[in-house]
Amino acid sequence: MLGEDCKICQYYAPLMNELSETYTSDSLAFIGLFPNRYSTEQGIADFQSKHGITFELKREFYGTKTKAFGVTITPEVVVYDEVSERLIYKGRIDNSYHKLGQRRRVVTSSELETVLTQLVAREQVSVDSVPPIGCYITFNKL
């Protein structure tokens, strides 16, 4: 889940592009969902253009998937197997941020990349969910 105004999402955009280019295949796809009530089609298009996002981005006006997965922070990733309808991983991308607004000098843990590497190698995913650090999602009140 992403937010176009979230500085942490902006920071992760190049890494997400890199991971998408490395791991996208017939059986693995990246989709960026924008569930915040202030997200607009134009804002998402601007985010995609500014950051050179190469994977699909969608506005999730009703927050259906966001709520189903219990996501409340951007950026937060969900790795989901649609065939078996099984949640594989939900949490942070890596440990770049140790507090809101405080980035580490050296990244020592890349949960998402580890999960993707294990999936591609057809190994058992051994990564536990780690809560993300980022911006709170503001849902529509309809």
C-alpha positions as CSV (number, residue, x, y, z in Angstrom):
1,M,0.0,0.0,0.0
2,L,1.3,3.4,-1.0
3,G,0.6,7.1,-0.4
4,E,1.7,9.6,-2.9
5,D,2.5,12.2,-0.2
6,C,4.3,9.8,2.2
7,K,8.0,10.6,2.2
8,I,8.8,7.0,3.1
9,C,6.9,5.7,0.1
10,Q,8.8,8.2,-2.1
11,Y,12.1,6.9,-0.6
12,Y,11.2,3.3,-1.4
13,A,10.0,4.0,-5.0
14,P,13.4,3.2,-6.6
15,L,13.8,0.0,-4.6
16,M,10.2,-1.1,-5.4
17,N,11.0,-0.6,-9.1
18,E,14.2,-2.6,-8.8
19,L,12.4,-5.5,-7.0
20,S,9.6,-5.4,-9.5
21,E,12.0,-5.6,-12.4
22,T,13.9,-8.4,-10.8
23,Y,11.0,-10.6,-9.6
24,T,8.0,-10.0,-11.8
25,S,7.1,-13.1,-13.8
26,D,4.1,-15.0,-15.1
27,S,3.4,-16.1,-11.5
28,L,4.5,-13.0,-9.6
29,A,3.2,-9.4,-10.0
30,F,3.6,-6.1,-8.3
31,I,0.6,-3.8,-7.8
32,G,0.7,-0.5,-5.9
33,L,-2.6,0.3,-4.2
34,F,-3.4,3.8,-2.9
35,P,-6.1,3.5,-0.2
36,N,-5.9,7.0,1.3
37,R,-9.0,9.1,0.9
38,Y,-7.0,12.0,-0.5
39,S,-5.4,9.9,-3.3
40,T,-6.6,10.9,-6.7
41,E,-6.0,9.5,-10.2
42,Q,-3.9,12.5,-11.1
43,G,-1.9,12.3,-7.9
44,I,-1.1,8.6,-8.5
45,A,-0.2,9.4,-12.1
46,D,2.1,12.2,-10.9
47,F,3.7,9.8,-8.4
48,Q,4.2,7.2,-11.1
49,S,5.8,9.7,-13.5
50,K,8.0,11.4,-10.9
51,H,9.4,8.2,-9.5
52,G,9.4,6.2,-12.8
53,I,7.2,3.4,-11.4
54,T,7.1,0.5,-13.8
55,F,4.5,-1.6,-12.1
56,E,0.7,-1.1,-12.0
57,L,-0.7,1.5,-9.6
58,K,-4.4,1.7,-8.6
59,R,-6.5,3.9,-6.5
60,E,-8.3,1.8,-3.9
61,F,-11.2,4.2,-3.1
62,Y,-13.1,1.8,-0.8
63,G,-10.0,0.2,0.7
64,T,-11.4,-3.3,0.3
65,K,-8.1,-5.1,0.0
66,T,-6.4,-2.7,2.5
67,K,-9.0,-3.5,5.1
68,A,-9.1,-7.2,4.3
69,F,-5.4,-7.5,4.9
70,G,-5.5,-5.2,8.0
71,V,-3.1,-2.7,6.5
72,T,-3.0,0.7,8.3
73,I,0.4,2.2,7.3
74,T,2.0,3.2,4.0
75,P,4.3,1.8,2.8
76,E,3.3,-1.7,3.8
77,V,3.6,-4.7,1.6
78,V,1.4,-7.7,1.3
79,V,2.6,-10.9,-0.5
80,Y,-0.5,-12.9,-1.2
81,D,-1.0,-16.2,-3.1
82,E,-4.2,-15.8,-5.1
83,V,-4.3,-19.4,-6.1
84,S,-4.3,-20.8,-2.5
85,E,-5.8,-17.6,-1.1
86,R,-3.0,-17.5,1.5
87,L,-1.2,-14.5,3.0
88,I,2.5,-15.2,2.7
89,Y,3.9,-12.0,4.2
90,K,2.6,-8.6,5.5
91,G,4.8,-5.9,6.8
92,R,7.8,-3.6,6.1
93,I,10.0,-3.6,3.0
94,D,13.2,-3.5,5.0
95,N,14.7,-1.9,8.1
96,S,15.7,1.4,6.4
97,Y,13.6,3.2,9.0
98,H,13.9,2.5,12.7
99,K,11.5,5.3,13.7
100,L,9.3,7.7,11.8
101,G,11.6,10.2,10.2
102,Q,14.8,8.4,11.3
103,R,16.5,6.3,8.6
104,R,19.4,3.9,9.3
105,R,22.7,4.5,7.6
106,V,23.0,0.8,6.8
107,V,20.1,-1.5,5.9
108,T,20.7,-4.8,7.6
109,S,17.4,-6.6,6.9
110,S,15.4,-6.8,3.7
111,E,12.3,-8.8,4.5
112,L,10.5,-8.3,1.2
113,E,13.5,-9.2,-0.9
114,T,14.1,-12.3,1.2
115,V,10.5,-13.4,0.8
116,L,10.6,-12.9,-3.0
117,T,13.9,-14.7,-3.3
118,Q,12.5,-17.7,-1.3
119,L,9.3,-17.7,-3.4
120,V,11.2,-17.7,-6.7
121,A,13.4,-20.5,-5.4
122,R,10.3,-22.4,-4.3
123,E,11.5,-22.5,-0.7
124,Q,9.5,-22.2,2.4
125,V,9.1,-18.6,3.4
126,S,10.9,-18.1,6.7
127,V,10.3,-14.4,7.2
128,D,8.0,-13.3,10.1
129,S,5.8,-10.2,9.7
130,V,7.5,-7.1,10.8
131,P,5.4,-3.9,11.4
132,P,6.1,-1.1,9.0
133,I,7.0,2.4,9.8
134,G,5.3,5.1,7.8
135,C,2.2,7.2,7.3
136,Y,-1.2,6.3,8.6
137,I,-3.9,5.5,6.0
138,T,-6.9,7.7,6.2
139,F,-9.9,5.8,4.9
140,N,-13.0,7.2,3.2
141,K,-16.0,7.6,5.5
142,L,-19.0,6.7,3.4
